[in-house]
Amino acid sequence: MLRFLLPLLFHLFGLGCLALPLQTNIFQRQSECLYDTFDADEHVTISVIILSGSPLKATVALEGPFATPDEDTGAMLFQKAQEFDNGNKPNGHLSFIEVVDFEHLNVDIPDDDEHSDEKNNNDDILKTPIDPNDPDADQKRRERRERQRQKFLEEKQKREERKLAQLKKVRQDGEPFVHTVKINRPGWYRMCVTSSWSQILAEMEMRKESDLGGLDEDGHVKSYEEQRLLVEDEELERDTASEEGITDEDFKETRERVKDLRRLLNEIQSLQQRERRRLTVHAETNEHSHSRMVLSSLMETLLFMGVTGFQVYTIRKWFSGAPALGR
């Protein structure tokens, strides 16, 4: 049983995470990429968070396959990637590109299809022509305009609610941008983060289903921490009381307590990581907001001084050309 206490010590001293996302500096108009091979019908999850930069903005791309799985030399992969960039792309290739902005959170949010049938019915009603000979035509036009206005306000409110929900998840909870796709063609794929505006510090990760054993409850590939917990639980289940020299009842109770403690420590570590990310993003956002406020105040001051100077010049010129008062 002592060998299962070692992971707890690693957790306690912050050394339990054996697989961390790649954290790298990306210069302006430069890219950093991760490469891996995927099988057909396999899910892959990419995650990105921008920790510093002005703005906290980058372009995320997942593309492929640019080479077959049996091509594993560096020179061949480089050549195939160049051909892929030049337009030599196979049929059914994957090309996911998204601009993520952790400072303003202006990424596109898909429409909610929960009430798609109701929307279609309402659209049909609003598109039905009104008979000009109808004595109530004016009243129907006013009602239709009111329904269109109400529909626009409802859709706007839903978009704002979804944006606020995503804002809370990304900015307040410290969650990265996450996207999961299903691979159609086997081969080499790449995930790239490109900084088109300024130098940034990005944390990026690419997880494949075949390595981590499936999807979580949110539909994303499990993290390395979750996979490590499952493996350690399986090892713990294979251990027996006879090997430890204790009774079955004591062994079972001890094993369950160790499981609970490990899960609790893993949850604490995840919360600490999200909190560090959240504080980092907030600190960068506040610094950028302060810089913009100072620049805006400076511009307003200069504009006010210019307007004041122009007014003084105009008044002095007006009085200098006028006859003396009292004459």
VEXGUKOL-241910 format. One line per 10 residues: number of its first residue (from 0); their letters; for each residue y, z, x of C-alpha. Coordinates in nm, 2 decimals. Layout:
BEGIN
NUM) A) Y:Z:X  ...
This chain:
BEGIN
0) MLRFLLPLLF) 0.00:0.00:0.00  0.23:0.06:0.29  0.25:-0.31:0.37  0.41:-0.37:0.03  0.69:-0.12:0.12  0.82:-0.35:0.39  0.98:-0.60:0.15  1.17:-0.30:0.00  1.31:-0.21:0.34  1.42:-0.56:0.39
10) HLFGLGCLAL) 1.59:-0.55:0.05  1.76:-0.22:0.12  1.91:-0.35:0.45  2.01:-0.69:0.30  1.74:-0.88:0.49  1.52:-0.97:0.20  1.65:-1.32:0.13  1.45:-1.54:0.35  1.59:-1.87:0.21  1.96:-1.90:0.17
20) PLQTNIFQRQ) 2.17:-2.19:0.05  2.34:-2.40:0.32  2.70:-2.29:0.38  2.90:-2.54:0.57  3.26:-2.65:0.64  3.33:-3.00:0.51  3.64:-3.18:0.65  3.87:-3.40:0.44  3.71:-3.73:0.34  3.38:-3.62:0.50
30) SECLYDTFDA) 3.04:-3.55:0.34  2.75:-3.31:0.40  2.41:-3.40:0.27  2.06:-3.25:0.21  1.76:-3.48:0.22  1.41:-3.43:0.07  1.12:-3.62:-0.08  1.03:-3.58:-0.45  0.73:-3.68:-0.65  0.75:-3.87:-0.98
40) DEHVTISVII) 0.81:-3.65:-1.29  0.92:-3.37:-1.07  1.23:-3.16:-1.16  1.50:-3.09:-0.90  1.80:-2.86:-0.92  2.11:-2.88:-0.72  2.37:-2.61:-0.70  2.72:-2.60:-0.54  3.00:-2.35:-0.51  3.33:-2.41:-0.33
50) LSGSPLKATV) 3.43:-2.09:-0.15  3.76:-2.20:0.02  3.99:-2.50:0.03  4.30:-2.62:-0.13  4.21:-2.71:-0.40  3.86:-2.57:-0.46  3.74:-2.92:-0.55  3.47:-3.16:-0.43  3.25:-3.44:-0.54  2.88:-3.37:-0.59
60) ALEGPFATPD) 2.62:-3.65:-0.58  2.24:-3.67:-0.61  2.11:-4.02:-0.54  1.78:-4.20:-0.46  1.53:-4.30:-0.39  1.67:-4.48:-0.08  1.33:-4.48:0.10  0.96:-4.45:0.02  0.79:-4.12:0.09  0.59:-4.26:0.39
70) EDTGAMLFQK) 0.90:-4.35:0.59  0.97:-4.04:0.79  1.14:-4.15:1.11  1.51:-4.08:1.15  1.60:-4.43:1.25  1.42:-4.58:0.95  1.58:-4.33:0.71  1.92:-4.40:0.85  1.87:-4.77:0.80  1.74:-4.73:0.45
80) AQEFDNGNKP) 2.03:-4.50:0.36  2.28:-4.76:0.48  2.11:-5.04:0.28  2.12:-4.81:-0.03  2.49:-4.76:0.02  2.54:-5.13:0.05  2.39:-5.19:-0.29  2.02:-5.24:-0.21  1.91:-5.00:-0.48  1.57:-5.01:-0.66
90) NGHLSFIEVV) 1.54:-5.04:-1.04  1.55:-4.70:-1.21  1.72:-4.53:-0.93  1.91:-4.20:-0.98  2.28:-4.19:-0.93  2.44:-3.86:-1.05  2.80:-3.81:-0.94  3.02:-3.52:-1.06  3.36:-3.38:-0.96  3.36:-3.00:-0.96
100) DFEHLNVDIP) 3.67:-2.80:-0.96  3.64:-2.42:-0.93  4.01:-2.37:-0.94  4.11:-2.55:-1.26  3.77:-2.60:-1.41  3.85:-2.95:-1.54  3.49:-3.09:-1.53  3.38:-3.29:-1.83  3.20:-3.09:-2.09  2.95:-3.27:-2.31
110) DDDEHSDEKN) 3.00:-3.27:-2.69  2.79:-3.04:-2.89  2.53:-3.24:-3.09  2.43:-2.95:-3.31  2.61:-3.09:-3.62  2.58:-3.46:-3.53  2.45:-3.56:-3.87  2.73:-3.38:-4.04  2.99:-3.55:-3.81  2.84:-3.89:-3.89
120) NNDDILKTPI) 2.86:-3.82:-4.26  3.22:-3.71:-4.23  3.31:-4.02:-4.02  3.16:-4.25:-4.29  3.37:-4.07:-4.55  3.69:-4.11:-4.35  3.62:-4.48:-4.27  3.56:-4.57:-4.64  3.85:-4.80:-4.75  4.07:-4.68:-5.03
130) DPNDPDADQK) 4.13:-4.92:-5.31  4.50:-5.00:-5.33  4.48:-5.04:-5.71  4.35:-4.69:-5.74  4.62:-4.48:-5.92  4.53:-4.18:-5.69  4.55:-4.39:-5.37  4.85:-4.20:-5.23  4.69:-3.86:-5.30  4.36:-3.98:-5.13
140) RRERRERQRQ) 4.55:-4.10:-4.83  4.72:-3.76:-4.79  4.38:-3.58:-4.83  4.22:-3.81:-4.57  4.50:-3.75:-4.32  4.46:-3.38:-4.37  4.08:-3.40:-4.32  4.14:-3.60:-4.00  4.38:-3.35:-3.88  4.15:-3.06:-3.96
150) KFLEEKQKRE) 3.86:-3.24:-3.79  4.07:-3.29:-3.48  4.17:-2.93:-3.46  3.81:-2.81:-3.51  3.68:-3.04:-3.23  3.96:-2.92:-3.00  3.88:-2.56:-3.08  3.51:-2.62:-3.00  3.60:-2.79:-2.67  3.82:-2.49:-2.58
160) ERKLAQLKKV) 3.55:-2.24:-2.66  3.29:-2.43:-2.45  3.54:-2.45:-2.17  3.61:-2.08:-2.19  3.24:-2.00:-2.19  3.19:-2.22:-1.88  3.50:-2.06:-1.72  3.35:-1.71:-1.77  3.01:-1.82:-1.62  3.16:-1.99:-1.32
170) RQDGEPFVHT) 3.48:-1.80:-1.24  3.41:-1.45:-1.37  3.03:-1.43:-1.31  3.04:-1.61:-0.97  2.79:-1.87:-1.08  2.77:-2.20:-0.89  2.77:-2.55:-1.05  2.41:-2.62:-1.13  2.25:-2.95:-1.25  1.88:-3.03:-1.30
180) VKINRPGWYR) 1.73:-3.38:-1.33  1.37:-3.52:-1.37  1.27:-3.77:-1.10  1.14:-4.10:-1.22  1.05:-4.27:-0.89  0.90:-4.09:-0.59  1.07:-4.12:-0.25  1.36:-3.98:-0.04  1.66:-3.84:-0.22  1.98:-3.70:-0.10
190) MCVTSSWSQI) 2.23:-3.45:-0.23  2.58:-3.49:-0.09  2.90:-3.29:-0.12  3.22:-3.48:-0.04  3.56:-3.34:0.01  3.82:-3.60:-0.08  4.13:-3.37:-0.09  4.11:-3.11:0.19  3.88:-2.92:0.42  3.65:-2.69:0.22
200) LAEMEMRKES) 3.38:-2.43:0.27  3.09:-2.52:0.04  2.76:-2.35:-0.04  2.50:-2.60:-0.14  2.13:-2.59:-0.23  1.86:-2.83:-0.35  1.54:-2.69:-0.51  1.23:-2.89:-0.60  0.98:-2.79:-0.86  0.67:-2.86:-0.65
210) DLGGLDEDGH) 0.78:-2.59:-0.39  0.89:-2.32:-0.63  0.64:-2.35:-0.91  0.83:-2.45:-1.23  1.14:-2.39:-1.43  1.32:-2.08:-1.54  1.43:-1.99:-1.89  1.76:-2.19:-1.85  1.57:-2.51:-1.76  1.65:-2.50:-1.39
220) VKSYEEQRLL) 1.40:-2.49:-1.10  1.33:-2.13:-1.00  1.52:-1.98:-0.71  1.36:-1.89:-0.38  1.41:-1.52:-0.47  1.22:-1.56:-0.79  0.94:-1.74:-0.62  0.91:-1.48:-0.35  0.88:-1.20:-0.61  0.60:-1.39:-0.79
230) VEDEELERDT) 0.41:-1.44:-0.46  0.45:-1.07:-0.37  0.34:-0.97:-0.72  0.02:-1.18:-0.68  -0.05:-1.02:-0.35  0.00:-0.68:-0.50  -0.24:-0.76:-0.78  -0.51:-0.87:-0.54  -0.49:-0.54:-0.36  -0.75:-0.28:-0.47
240) ASEEGITDED) -0.76:0.10:-0.48  -1.07:0.10:-0.26  -0.87:-0.05:0.03  -0.61:0.22:0.00  -0.84:0.51:-0.04  -0.68:0.64:-0.36  -0.78:0.66:-0.73  -0.75:0.36:-0.96  -0.51:0.55:-1.19  -0.27:0.65:-0.90
250) FKETRERVKD) -0.29:0.30:-0.75  -0.20:0.13:-1.08  0.09:0.36:-1.14  0.22:0.32:-0.78  0.18:-0.06:-0.81  0.38:-0.08:-1.13  0.66:0.14:-0.98  0.68:-0.08:-0.67  0.71:-0.39:-0.89  0.99:-0.23:-1.09
260) LRRLLNEIQS) 1.17:-0.11:-0.78  1.15:-0.46:-0.62  1.28:-0.63:-0.93  1.56:-0.38:-0.96  1.66:-0.43:-0.59  1.64:-0.81:-0.63  1.87:-0.79:-0.94  2.11:-0.57:-0.75  2.12:-0.82:-0.46  2.18:-1.11:-0.70
270) LQQRERRRLT) 2.46:-0.92:-0.87  2.62:-0.84:-0.53  2.60:-1.21:-0.43  2.76:-1.32:-0.75  3.03:-1.06:-0.72  3.11:-1.17:-0.36  3.14:-1.53:-0.48  3.36:-1.43:-0.77  3.59:-1.23:-0.55  3.61:-1.52:-0.30
280) VHAETNEHSH) 3.70:-1.77:-0.56  3.95:-1.54:-0.72  4.12:-1.47:-0.39  4.15:-1.84:-0.31  4.28:-1.92:-0.66  4.54:-1.64:-0.64  4.65:-1.75:-0.30  4.70:-2.11:-0.42  4.88:-1.99:-0.74  5.11:-1.78:-0.52
290) SRMVLSSLME) 5.18:-2.08:-0.29  5.26:-2.30:-0.59  5.48:-2.03:-0.74  5.68:-1.99:-0.42  5.72:-2.37:-0.38  5.82:-2.40:-0.75  6.08:-2.12:-0.71  6.22:-2.29:-0.39  6.25:-2.62:-0.57  6.42:-2.46:-0.86
300) TLLFMGVTGF) 6.67:-2.28:-0.63  6.75:-2.60:-0.44  6.80:-2.78:-0.77  7.03:-2.51:-0.90  7.23:-2.51:-0.58  7.26:-2.89:-0.60  7.38:-2.88:-0.96  7.62:-2.60:-0.89  7.76:-2.79:-0.59  7.80:-3.10:-0.79
310) QVYTIRKWFS) 7.98:-2.91:-1.07  8.22:-2.74:-0.82  8.29:-3.08:-0.66  8.36:-3.25:-0.99  8.59:-2.97:-1.11  8.79:-2.96:-0.78  8.83:-3.34:-0.79  8.94:-3.33:-1.16  9.21:-3.06:-1.09  9.32:-3.22:-0.77
320) GAPALGR) 9.41:-3.55:-0.95  9.57:-3.37:-1.25  9.95:-3.28:-1.27  10.05:-2.93:-1.19  10.02:-2.69:-1.48  10.34:-2.60:-1.66  10.53:-2.91:-1.58
